Amino acid sequence: MAIQIVMNRTGDSRHLFNPDDAREVANAEQRFYELTKAGFTAAVRRGPDQTSQIRSFDPTAEETLFFPRLVGG
């Protein structure tokens, strides 16, 4: 199972999907582009203590983390 973790003001929400299920992958891809279009930054874990930002959906990523846009004022 793969997971998309969306950080928010109250913590996070988690969305599991099976990378072998075309319908679940399509839903995960749609969620990815909706979040990044809304200003979230997407990052994947590449190894222990290693993450990298991604700009396109990677269905092989085991874990994708979405950070909301920082708002200053």
C-alpha positions, 0 to 999 in steps of 0.5 A: 500500500502507498500513502498520501499524507496531507498536513493541515492545521489540525494535524494530517489526513492520510489516504491509502491506495493500492498502486496495483489498482488502476482506479485507486491510482487514478484517484491518488493522481487526481488528489495529487494535482488538486493539492499541488494546484491549491498550493501544497508542496509534495515531497517523497521519502527517498530513504532514511532522512532523505526527502525530495520535492516532486512536481508530478505524480509518482505512482511508485512512491510509497509515501508522499507528503503534502505541506500547505503553503506558508502564509505570513503576515 
